[in-house]
């Protein structure tokens, strides 16, 4: 394959996503060490993680608007550079309140990346499902590297050096983006930002039946992804009795599988349809969670993790569904708006899974996720069977 500039853009957007996701995912494998250090429970750390993911979600819409105003490249650079700085603050926070504030700030700067980068890819690629699939490898690859590396560093040197080590990833990627990605012309360079923040515009986009239905699908999917990503290593330690290092390794396998399958799932959604592919993802997620909770031994872990990784890759089929139902002029701010909407709902997955696990146990906690994903699968089937037009 001949290498073109568009491949450079896709590669560096993927690297940038990798950097911002590494910083956020570094927290999950360190939850036991952090809770011990600060003397808190899983519900409290779940609240902090929800705060981080909620600010990440809330910044999706401003990201789209700012990209329209200043250009996608500039916003991605602010995101990766901000992630570098705030991660250092996380590592040196002397008490829990400052740590939580730093987590919230991390979510905010990291949240600027995705909508801007996706809009840039939409301008660059015709086969958007494939491009999004490759782009999201950055997220999955972060999951491959982060759990094992930070767990290893934490065991030997403590959780603070483990968090600080992620700076060594973000800083070089920031420089690569500076020197290799050309400045992009903004879509609306002269329009005041206040004119983009109009209630009528919000309701018009979110009021489209197909957009509203897709928001529901994505909200439940994000809730499940969030809860799983936040506490899967802790689940392996507390429910299945594995060591922190082993749990980190298994968590990495989860992301390895996602790295492999996401481009294929995106391509399947391009060829066979968004809804068929999404239905398959939901059913696969439920099957994987069921195995992980109920089947003991290596079979339950291995097969369960592979199925969950496949199923929770639903975003590469669902997000193009948003783009399919927006006009070109809506896609910058509109995609950011729907991302903010569904990720804000999804961010509650962290605190919910943490609360249910602490109050009722891990079986009930993961059972809630299975029930929600099953409802989405049924909704997709009913929409198709009765041709409801959603």
Long-range contacts (C-beta under 8 A, 24 or more apart in sequence): 5-182, 6-124, 6-125, 8-180, 8-181, 9-120, 9-121, 9-124, 9-181, 10-121, 10-124, 10-125, 10-131, 10-134, 10-135, 12-173, 12-176, 12-177, 12-180, 12-181, 13-76, 13-117, 13-120, 13-121, 13-135, 13-138, 14-134, 14-135, 14-137, 14-138, 15-138, 15-173, 15-176, 15-177, 16-76, 16-79, 16-80, 16-113, 16-117, 16-138, 16-173, 16-177, 17-113, 17-114, 17-117, 17-135, 17-136, 17-138, 17-139, 17-142, 18-138, 18-139, 18-141, 18-142, 18-169, 18-173, 19-80, 19-83, 19-84, 19-138, 19-142, 19-169, 19-170, 19-173, 19-174, 20-79, 20-80, 20-83, 20-109, 20-110, 20-113, 20-170, 21-110, 21-138, 21-139, 21-142, 21-143, 21-146, 22-142, 22-145, 22-146, 22-166, 22-169, 22-170, 23-83, 23-86, 23-87, 23-106, 23-110, 23-166, 23-170, 24-52, 24-53, 24-56, 24-106, 24-107, 24-110, 25-142, 25-143, 25-146, 25-147, 25-229, 26-87, 26-146, 26-150, 26-162, 26-163, 26-166, 27-52, 27-103, 27-163, 28-147, 28-229, 28-230, 28-231, 28-232, 28-233, 28-234, 28-251, 29-146, 29-147, 29-150, 29-151, 29-154, 29-233, 29-244, 29-247, 29-248, 29-251, 30-150, 30-151, 30-154, 30-159, 30-162, 30-163, 31-230, 31-231, 31-233, 31-234, 32-234, 32-237, 32-244, 33-154, 33-158, 33-159, 34-99, 34-159, 37-159, 38-95, 38-96, 38-99, 40-96, 41-358, 42-231, 42-234, 42-354, 42-357, 42-358, 43-351, 43-354, 43-355, 43-358, 45-354, 46-230, 46-231, 46-350, 46-351, 46-352, 46-353, 46-354, 46-355, 47-350, 47-351, 47-354, 48-99, 48-100, 48-103, 49-103, 49-230, 49-350, 49-351, 49-354, 50-347, 50-348, 50-349, 50-350, 50-351, 51-100, 51-103, 51-104, 51-107, 52-103, 52-104, 52-106, 52-107, 53-107, 53-226, 53-230, 53-343, 53-346, 53-347, 53-349, 53-350, 54-107, 54-344, 54-347, 54-348, 55-104, 55-105, 55-107, 55-108, 55-111, 56-107, 56-108, 56-110, 56-111, 56-343, 56-347, 57-107, 57-111, 57-339, 57-340, 57-342, 57-343, 57-344, 57-346, 57-347, 58-108, 58-111, 58-340, 58-344, 59-107, 59-108, 59-109, 59-110, 59-111, 59-112, 59-340, 60-111, 60-114, 60-115, 60-335, 60-336, 60-337, 60-339, 60-340, 60-343, 61-115, 61-333, 61-336, 61-337, 61-339, 61-340, 62-112, 62-336, 63-111, 63-112, 63-113, 63-114, 63-115, 63-116, 63-336, 64-115, 64-116, 64-119, 64-332, 64-333, 64-334, 64-335, 64-336, 64-337, 64-339, 65-193, 65-196, 65-197, 65-332, 65-333, 65-336, 66-112, 66-116, 66-193, 67-115, 67-116, 67-119, 67-120, 67-186, 67-187, 67-332, 67-336, 68-186, 68-187, 68-188, 68-191, 68-196, 68-332, 68-333, 69-186, 69-188, 69-189, 69-191, 69-193, 69-196, 70-186, 70-189, 71-183, 71-184, 71-185, 71-186, 72-116, 72-117, 72-119, 72-120, 72-123, 72-184, 73-120, 73-177, 73-181, 73-182, 73-183, 73-184, 74-183, 74-184, 75-112, 75-113, 75-116, 76-112, 76-113, 76-116, 76-117, 76-120, 76-177, 76-181, 77-174, 77-177, 77-178, 78-109, 78-112, 79-109, 79-110, 79-111, 79-112, 79-113, 79-116, 80-113, 80-170, 80-173, 80-174, 80-177, 81-174, 82-108, 82-109, 82-110, 82-112, 83-109, 83-110, 83-170, 84-167, 84-170, 84-171, 84-174, 85-109, 87-163, 87-164, 87-166, 87-167, 87-170, 88-164, 88-167, 90-163, 91-160, 91-161, 91-163, 91-164, 91-167, 92-160, 92-164, 114-339, 115-332, 115-335, 115-336, 115-339, 118-319, 118-335, 119-331, 119-332, 119-335, 120-184, 122-323, 122-331, 123-184, 127-267, 127-270, 128-270, 128-320, 128-323, 129-266, 129-267, 129-269, 129-270, 129-316, 129-317, 129-320, 130-263, 130-266, 130-267, 130-270, 131-266, 132-266, 132-315, 132-316, 132-319, 132-320, 133-262, 133-263, 133-264, 133-265, 133-266, 133-267, 133-316, 134-262, 134-263, 134-266, 136-258, 136-262, 136-266, 136-313, 136-315, 136-316, 137-259, 137-262, 137-263, 139-255, 139-258, 140-255, 140-256, 140-257, 140-258, 140-259, 140-262, 140-313, 141-255, 141-259, 142-255, 143-229, 143-251, 143-252, 143-254, 143-255, 143-256, 143-258, 143-259, 144-252, 144-255, 144-256, 144-259, 145-252, 146-252, 147-233, 147-247, 147-248, 147-249, 147-251, 147-252, 147-255, 148-245, 148-248, 148-249, 148-252, 150-248, 151-233, 151-244, 151-245, 151-247, 151-248, 152-245, 152-248, 154-244, 155-244, 155-245, 187-329, 187-332, 196-333, 201-333, 202-337, 205-326, 205-330, 205-334, 205-337, 205-338, 206-337, 206-338, 206-341, 208-325, 209-389, 209-390, 210-321, 210-325, 210-389, 210-390, 211-322, 211-325, 211-326, 211-338, 212-390, 213-379, 213-383, 213-390, 214-318, 214-321, 214-322, 214-325, 214-338, 215-338, 215-341, 215-342, 216-376, 216-379, 217-278, 217-314, 217-318, 217-376, 217-379, 217-380, 218-315, 218-318, 218-319, 218-322, 218-338, 218-342, 218-346, 219-341, 219-342, 219-345, 219-346, 220-346, 220-372, 220-373, 220-375, 220-376, 221-281, 221-282, 221-312, 221-314, 221-315, 221-318, 221-346, 221-373, 221-376, 222-315, 222-342, 222-343, 222-345, 222-346, 222-347, 222-349, 223-345, 223-346, 223-348, 223-349, 223-352, 223-369, 223-372, 224-285, 224-312, 224-349, 224-369, 224-372, 224-373, 225-312, 225-314, 225-315, 225-346, 225-349, 226-346, 226-347, 226-348, 226-349, 226-350, 226-353, 227-349, 227-350, 227-352, 227-353, 227-365, 227-369, 228-308, 228-312, 228-349, 228-353, 228-369, 230-349, 230-350, 230-353, 230-354, 231-350, 231-353, 231-354, 231-357, 231-365, 234-357, 235-292, 235-357, 235-362, 235-366, 236-301, 238-357, 238-362, 239-293, 239-362, 239-363, 240-301, 250-301, 250-305, 253-305, 253-306, 253-309, 254-305, 254-308, 254-309, 255-309, 256-309, 257-305, 257-306, 257-309, 257-310, 258-309, 258-310, 258-312, 258-313, 261-309, 261-310, 261-313, 262-313, 262-316, 263-316, 265-310, 265-313, 265-314, 265-316, 265-317, 266-316, 266-317, 266-320, 268-317, 269-316, 269-317, 269-320, 269-321, 270-320, 274-317, 274-318, 274-320, 274-321, 274-324, 275-321, 275-380, 275-383, 275-384, 277-317, 278-314, 278-317, 278-318, 278-321, 278-376, 278-380, 279-377, 279-380, 279-381, 281-310, 281-311, 281-312, 281-313, 281-314, 281-317, 282-311, 282-314, 282-373, 282-374, 282-376, 282-377, 282-380, 283-311, 283-377, 284-308, 284-310, 284-311, 285-310, 285-311, 285-312, 285-314, 285-369, 285-370, 285-373, 286-311, 286-370, 286-373, 286-374, 286-377, 287-311, 289-366, 289-369, 289-370, 289-373, 290-370, 292-366, 293-362, 293-363, 293-366, 293-367, 311-373
